[in-house]
Amino acid sequence: MENYTEKSPESGAQGVKRRTVIKGAAWSVPVLAAAVATPAHAASTGGVVITPGSGPHFVGACSPAQHLTFTVTDSGNKPLSGTQVSVALPAGWHWSDNTTGAKIFTSDPTGVVTVTGAVGGSTAGAATIVGTVLPSGPSAAVPVTVTGTIAREVHRDGSNPDMAIRDMGGIPEGSTAIAWDVFLGPDGTLYTYHQDSGYSVVDTGVVDIAAHHYTQLAPNPVREIDILTYLTSDGTGKTWTSEGGGQLNGTVVQTGVPAGTKVVGWNSFLYPNGDLSITGTTVATGVTSAVVQHEVDSAGTVFDYATFVTSTGVHTGKKSGAGVWTAANNFATPTGDAKAIGWNFSLRPNGDLYYQNQLIAQNVTSAEGQHTTRNTGEADLVTYVQADGTGVSQAFGTGASKTTWVTNFGPDAKVVGWKGILTGSGNLYNGDELLDTQVVTADSWHERTSAPGFKETDWFAWTRGAAC
């Protein structure tokens, strides 16, 4: 998450020019499938019903399609196993074996037909994949959208540094990686991703958002979830989590939110008048910048950790799950022109980076900080880039360390989270490790896994150009 403030795409100096764009004028003339009249809803013939799988479905140009399914049942909605379905691709598409003709797939015991090996065309726009029950049964169509952008993610931990990057398929052109499994479309549509089912729409009309990956210790069992707070264009503030598979839309926590309000963390809002609200309570006034992080401490208690700036300096405090606000520190050394970038961290316009009231670096052009709970204690983490292209990650507290990366990231590099650096040319790094090229937006976050041992892990999500 980028400083738990407004999430803006971190991209290189060349913008869209550095991406391998798809052929033709994207989004101008949609590609129409030959069988335009084929229904996208359930179709029935002779007691057999075929239904397209749920969407939305996005396919990167010249990239493999994912999570394409049909379901075959009888007229009583009983799954039909072993039913053959002929699947036809739209014009310009091909199968992974470079053929273009229809292929036959067979339904499993649950009646689901999983379509594999389809590769998107090179032209952006709408298309349909048609499935027909053999020998002469009904047909249905899965609507898909070919885009010039795909999404990827990977997590890294010390015991498994070479985990393969997961290709998540297409995502609408201009989308922003917000957090692990969370993406915001250019039209304000908020998407989450599940490795088994693909993308789901959480909400629409989203104008600001804060999110991060989170390991929830209670109630049992321990599990990893994505937690989101966002504002919609009608002035409604909502929260959403992926617990239990998530849900459509979010839980309303604020209504009538004034224009200019910023989401700064979990159920946390900074209003235009300078009031900082955390879980419905105003905890500070005269605030110009704030970051609020939802995290469990080393004793297992959940807090919202707030760092905020007023005219008198930088301040910290935390609010417990029981609603108790405790002011922690007031740091006058970083003056009121600083920007909060994470728990205990602030950055002044002149490039001075502070940890609490300690100046830790100068000539800093981009930085992000966060709080984390380790197996043996708590730590504050910061990653920053300096004007000469030097990148640094530094930890304070438990496991204190400082690493200066060998790679020169260049003057346009942006920090996208813990150890995450995106260069002006679109190279995404995890420290010195090059994760990907042609990257448009990215996010990284440090959080323990729910697996035995609670391994410390860096969670990366990003969008990139789809290559043809």
C-alpha positions in Angstrom: 0.0 0.0 0.0 1.4 3.4 -0.8 1.7 5.2 2.5 -2.0 4.4 3.2 -2.9 7.6 1.4 -4.5 8.0 -2.0 -3.2 5.1 -4.2 -1.8 6.5 -7.4 -0.1 4.4 -10.1 3.7 4.3 -9.7 4.9 4.3 -13.3 8.1 5.1 -15.2 8.9 8.3 -16.9 7.9 7.0 -20.3 4.4 6.1 -19.1 2.4 4.0 -21.6 5.2 4.3 -24.2 7.4 1.8 -22.3 4.7 -0.9 -22.5 4.5 -3.4 -25.3 1.1 -2.3 -26.3 -1.4 -4.4 -28.2 -2.0 -3.9 -31.8 -4.5 -1.4 -33.1 -6.3 1.4 -31.3 -7.2 -0.1 -27.9 -10.8 0.2 -26.9 -11.8 2.0 -30.1 -13.3 -0.8 -32.3 -14.2 -3.8 -30.2 -13.6 -7.3 -31.6 -16.9 -9.0 -32.1 -17.2 -12.8 -32.1 -18.7 -14.5 -35.1 -21.6 -15.9 -33.0 -22.7 -12.6 -31.6 -26.3 -13.8 -31.1 -25.2 -16.7 -28.9 -26.7 -16.0 -25.5 -24.3 -15.3 -22.5 -26.9 -16.8 -20.2 -28.0 -20.4 -19.7 -29.3 -22.1 -22.8 -31.4 -25.4 -22.9 -32.2 -28.0 -25.5 -33.8 -31.4 -24.9 -33.4 -31.2 -21.2 -29.7 -30.2 -21.2 -28.8 -26.8 -19.9 -25.4 -25.1 -20.4 -24.5 -22.0 -18.4 -21.4 -19.8 -18.8 -19.1 -19.4 -15.8 -19.2 -16.3 -13.7 -16.9 -13.3 -14.5 -15.7 -10.8 -15.2 -13.2 -12.3 -17.6 -10.2 -10.3 -18.7 -7.5 -11.7 -21.1 -4.2 -10.1 -21.8 -3.4 -9.6 -25.4 -1.6 -12.7 -26.7 -1.8 -14.1 -23.2 -3.4 -17.3 -21.8 -7.0 -17.0 -20.7 -7.8 -18.2 -17.2 -10.8 -19.5 -15.2 -13.0 -20.0 -18.3 -15.8 -22.5 -17.5 -19.2 -23.7 -18.5 -21.6 -25.7 -16.4 -23.8 -28.5 -17.8 -26.9 -29.7 -16.0 -30.2 -31.3 -16.7 -33.5 -29.3 -16.6 -33.7 -30.1 -12.9 -30.3 -28.5 -12.3 -28.6 -31.8 -11.7 -25.0 -31.8 -12.8 -24.2 -33.9 -15.9 -20.9 -35.6 -15.7 -19.0 -36.7 -18.8 -20.8 -34.4 -21.2 -18.8 -33.3 -24.2 -18.8 -29.6 -25.1 -17.3 -28.1 -28.2 -15.6 -24.8 -27.5 -15.0 -22.2 -30.3 -12.7 -19.3 -30.0 -13.3 -15.8 -31.4 -11.5 -14.6 -34.5 -7.9 -13.7 -33.8 -7.5 -16.2 -30.9 -5.7 -19.5 -30.9 -5.0 -22.5 -28.7 -1.7 -23.0 -27.0 -0.9 -25.6 -29.7 -1.3 -22.8 -32.3 -4.5 -24.3 -33.7 -7.7 -22.2 -34.1 -10.5 -24.8 -34.6 -13.0 -25.8 -32.0 -11.8 -28.2 -29.3 -13.8 -30.6 -27.2 -13.8 -30.6 -23.4 -15.7 -32.9 -21.0 -17.6 -32.0 -17.9 -16.4 -33.2 -14.5 -18.6 -34.9 -11.8 -19.9 -31.5 -10.8 -20.9 -30.6 -14.4 -18.2 -28.1 -14.8 -16.4 -27.8 -18.1 -13.0 -26.1 -17.6 -11.6 -24.6 -20.8 -7.8 -24.6 -20.9 -5.2 -23.5 -23.5 -7.1 -20.5 -25.0 -4.8 -17.6 -25.9 -6.2 -14.1 -26.4 -5.9 -12.2 -29.7 -3.8 -9.1 -30.3 -6.6 -6.6 -30.6 -8.3 -5.0 -27.6 -12.1 -5.3 -27.1 -15.0 -7.5 -26.4 -15.2 -11.1 -27.5 -17.1 -14.3 -26.7 -16.1 -17.9 -26.3 -18.9 -20.2 -27.3 -19.5 -23.6 -25.9 -21.9 -26.1 -27.6 -23.1 -29.3 -26.0 -22.5 -32.3 -28.4 -23.8 -33.7 -30.5 -26.5 -31.0 -31.2 -27.3 -29.5 -27.9 -27.6 -25.9 -26.7 -24.9 -23.2 -26.8 -23.8 -20.5 -24.4 -21.1 -17.9 -24.5 -18.6 -16.6 -22.0 -18.0 -12.8 -22.6 -14.3 -11.8 -22.3 -12.4 -8.6 -22.7 -9.0 -8.5 -24.3 -6.8 -5.9 -22.7 -3.2 -4.5 -23.0 -2.5 -5.1 -19.4 -2.0 -8.2 -17.2 -1.6 -8.6 -13.5 1.0 -10.6 -11.6 2.0 -11.3 -8.0 4.5 -13.2 -6.0 5.5 -13.5 -2.4 9.0 -14.0 -1.1 10.3 -15.4 2.2 13.7 -16.3 3.3 13.2 -20.1 3.1 11.6 -20.0 -0.4 13.2 -17.0 -2.3 12.6 -18.5 -5.8 8.8 -19.0 -5.7 7.4 -18.7 -9.2 5.6 -15.5 -10.2 1.8 -16.0 -10.6 0.3 -14.7 -13.8 -3.2 -13.6 -13.0 -4.3 -12.9 -16.6 -5.7 -9.7 -18.0 -6.9 -6.7 -16.1 -8.6 -3.6 -17.5 -6.2 -1.2 -19.2 -5.2 1.6 -16.7 -5.8 -0.5 -13.6 -3.8 0.0 -10.5 -2.3 -2.6 -8.2 -3.5 -1.7 -4.7 -2.4 -4.6 -2.6 -2.1 -8.4 -2.7 -5.1 -9.7 -4.8 -6.6 -6.1 -5.0 -6.8 -4.0 -8.1 -8.7 -0.8 -9.0 -9.9 -0.2 -12.5 -9.6 3.1 -14.2 -13.4 3.6 -14.0 -13.5 3.0 -10.3 -14.4 -0.7 -10.3 -12.7 -2.5 -7.5 -11.6 -6.0 -8.2 -10.2 -8.8 -6.0 -8.6 -12.0 -7.3 -8.8 -15.6 -6.1 -6.4 -18.2 -7.5 -9.3 -20.7 -8.0 -11.9 -18.5 -9.5 -10.3 -15.4 -10.9 -11.6 -11.8 -10.5 -14.6 -10.7 -8.6 -16.1 -7.2 -8.5 -16.2 -5.8 -4.9 -17.8 -2.4 -5.8 -17.9 0.4 -8.3 -17.4 4.1 -8.2 -14.4 3.9 -5.9 -12.5 7.2 -5.7 -10.0 6.4 -2.9 -8.8 3.3 -1.2 -6.3 1.9 1.4 -5.6 -1.8 1.7 -3.1 -4.4 2.8 -2.5 -8.1 3.3 -3.0 -9.1 6.9 -2.5 -12.2 9.1 -5.4 -12.4 11.5 -4.6 -14.3 14.7 -8.1 -14.3 16.2 -10.6 -15.7 16.2 -9.1 -19.1 15.3 -8.0 -20.4 13.0 -5.1 -18.1 12.1 -5.6 -17.0 8.5 -4.5 -14.5 5.9 -7.0 -11.9 4.7 -7.0 -8.8 2.6 -8.5 -5.7 4.3 -9.8 -2.7 2.4 -11.3 0.7 3.3 -12.6 2.8 0.4 -14.7 5.8 -0.6 -17.2 5.8 -3.4 -18.2 8.7 -5.5 -21.5 9.2 -3.6 -19.6 10.0 -0.4 -19.9 6.6 1.2 -17.1 5.1 3.2 -16.9 1.3 3.3 -14.7 -1.5 4.7 -14.3 -5.0 3.1 -12.3 -8.1 3.9 -11.6 -11.3 2.0 -12.5 -13.4 5.1 -14.9 -16.2 4.2 -14.4 -15.6 0.5 -15.4 -11.9 0.7 -18.7 -10.4 -0.2 -20.2 -8.2 -2.9 -19.9 -4.6 -1.8 -18.5 -3.5 1.5 -19.8 -2.7 5.0 -20.9 1.0 5.2 -19.0 2.8 7.9 -19.5 6.4 6.9 -22.1 8.3 4.9 -22.2 11.8 3.6 -18.4 12.0 3.5 -17.3 15.4 2.2 -15.4 15.8 -1.1 -11.7 15.9 -0.6 -11.7 13.3 2.2 -8.8 10.8 2.1 -8.8 7.2 3.1 -5.6 6.8 5.3 -6.1 3.3 6.7 -8.5 0.7 8.0 -11.7 2.5 8.8 -9.7 5.7 8.9 -10.4 9.0 7.2 -8.7 12.4 7.0 -11.4 15.1 6.4 -10.7 18.3 4.5 -11.0 20.3 7.8 -8.1 18.4 9.2 -10.0 16.0 11.5 -8.6 12.5 11.7 -11.2 9.8 12.3 -10.3 6.2 13.2 -13.2 3.7 13.5 -15.7 6.5 13.9 -13.8 8.6 16.5 -12.0 11.8 15.9 -8.6 11.3 17.4 -6.8 14.5 16.2 -7.6 17.9 14.6 -5.5 20.2 12.4 -4.0 17.1 10.6 -2.4 17.7 7.2 -1.1 14.1 6.6 -1.7 10.7 8.1 -1.1 7.0 7.8 -3.0 4.4 9.8 -2.0 0.7 9.9 -4.1 -2.2 11.2 -1.7 -4.6 12.9 -1.5 -7.1 15.8 1.2 -6.4 18.4 3.6 -9.0 19.9 1.0 -9.8 22.6 -1.6 -10.6 20.1 -3.7 -7.4 20.5 -5.0 -5.7 17.4 -4.3 -1.9 17.1 -4.7 0.8 14.5 -1.3 2.5 14.5 -1.5 6.2 13.5 1.2 8.6 12.4 0.1 12.1 11.6 1.3 15.6 11.1 0.0 18.9 12.4 1.5 22.4 12.4 3.4 21.5 15.6 5.2 18.4 14.2 4.7 14.7 13.8 2.6 12.6 16.3 1.8 9.0 16.8 -0.9 7.1 18.6 -2.8 3.9 18.5 -6.4 2.8 19.0 -7.2 -0.6 20.3 -9.9 -2.9 19.1 -11.9 -2.0 22.2 -11.9 1.6 21.0 -9.3 3.1 23.4 -7.1 5.8 21.9 -3.6 6.2 23.4 -1.4 9.1 22.3 2.1 7.8 22.1 4.7 10.5 21.0 5.0 14.1 19.8 8.0 14.8 17.7 8.7 18.4 17.1 12.0 17.9 15.2 10.3 17.0 11.9 8.4 20.2 11.4 4.8 20.6 10.3 5.7 20.5 6.6 6.5 16.8 6.8 4.4 14.0 5.3 3.6 10.8 7.3 4.8 7.8 5.3 4.4 5.0 7.9 4.4 4.2 11.6 7.0 6.5 13.2 8.3 7.7 9.8 8.0 11.1 8.1 9.5 12.7 5.1 10.1 16.5 4.6 9.9 18.2 1.2 13.6 18.8 1.3 14.3 15.1 1.3 15.0 14.7 5.0 13.7 11.3 6.2 13.0 10.9 9.9 12.4 7.9 12.2 10.6 9.4 15.2 12.7 12.5 15.8 15.9 11.0 14.4 17.2 12.1 11.0 18.1 8.9 9.2 18.7 10.0 5.6 18.8 13.0 3.3 18.1 13.7 -0.3 15.3 11.1 -0.2 13.0 11.2 -3.2 10.6 8.4 -2.4 10.0 6.4 0.8 7.4 4.1 2.5 7.3 2.7 6.0 5.3 0.3 8.0 5.0 -1.5 11.4 5.4 -5.2 11.6 5.2 -7.9 14.3 7.9 -10.5 14.1 8.0 -13.8 15.9 10.4 -12.4 18.5 9.1 -8.8 18.8 8.0 -5.7 16.8 9.8 -3.6 14.2 9.4 -0.5 12.1 10.4 -0.9 8.5 11.3 1.7 5.8 12.4 1.5 2.2 13.7 4.6 0.5 15.4 5.9 -2.7 17.8 8.8 -2.7 18.4 11.4 -5.5 21.5 9.5 -6.8 19.5 6.3 -7.3 20.6 4.6 -4.2 18.0 2.3 -2.6 18.0 1.4 1.1 15.8 -0.8 3.4 16.1 -0.3 7.1 14.5 -1.9 10.2 14.3 -0.4 13.7 13.4 -2.4 16.8 13.5 -6.2 16.7 15.9 -7.4 14.1 17.4 -3.9 13.4 19.3 -3.8 10.2 20.2 -1.6 7.2 20.8 -2.8 3.7 22.0 -0.5 0.8 21.2 -2.1 -2.5 23.9 -2.5 -5.1 21.6 -1.6 -8.0 21.4 2.0 -9.1 17.6 2.5 -9.5 17.9 5.9 -11.2 16.5 9.3 -10.3 12.9 8.5 -11.2 12.6 5.4 -9.1 9.6 5.1 -6.7 9.2 3.0 -3.6 6.1 0.8 -3.7 6.4 -0.8 -0.3 8.9 -2.8 1.8 11.9 -3.6 -0.5 9.7 -2.8 -3.5 11.2 -0.3 -6.0 9.8 0.6 -9.4 12.2 2.3 -11.8 11.4 5.0 -14.3 11.9 2.4 -17.1 9.4 0.0 -15.6 11.7 -2.5 -13.8 10.3 -3.8 -10.6 12.7 -4.9 -7.9 12.5 -6.8 -4.6 15.7 -5.3 -3.2 18.3 -6.3 -5.8 16.1 -9.0 -7.4 14.6 -8.0 -10.7 11.0 -9.3 -10.5 9.6 -8.0 -13.8 9.9 -5.5 -16.6 7.3 -3.3 -18.4 5.7 -2.7 -15.0 3.1 0.0 -14.8 1.9 0.0 -11.2 3.0 -2.1 -8.2 2.6 -2.6 -4.4 4.5 -4.6 -1.8 3.8 -5.3 1.8 5.7 -7.2 4.6 3.6 -9.6 6.7 3.9 -13.0 8.3 2.2 -15.9 6.7 -0.4 -18.0 8.5 1.6 -21.2 7.9 3.3 -22.9 10.8 6.3 -20.8 11.9 4.7 -17.5 10.8 7.3 -16.9 8.1 8.1 -13.2 7.4 7.1 -12.6 3.8 7.2 -9.8 1.2 3.9 -9.7 -0.8 4.1 -8.2 -4.3 1.4 -7.4 -6.8 1.7 -5.4 -10.0 0.4 -4.7 -13.5 2.4 -4.8 -16.7 2.0 -4.5 -20.4 0.8 -7.6 -22.3 3.4 -8.6 -24.8 2.6 -9.8 -28.3 
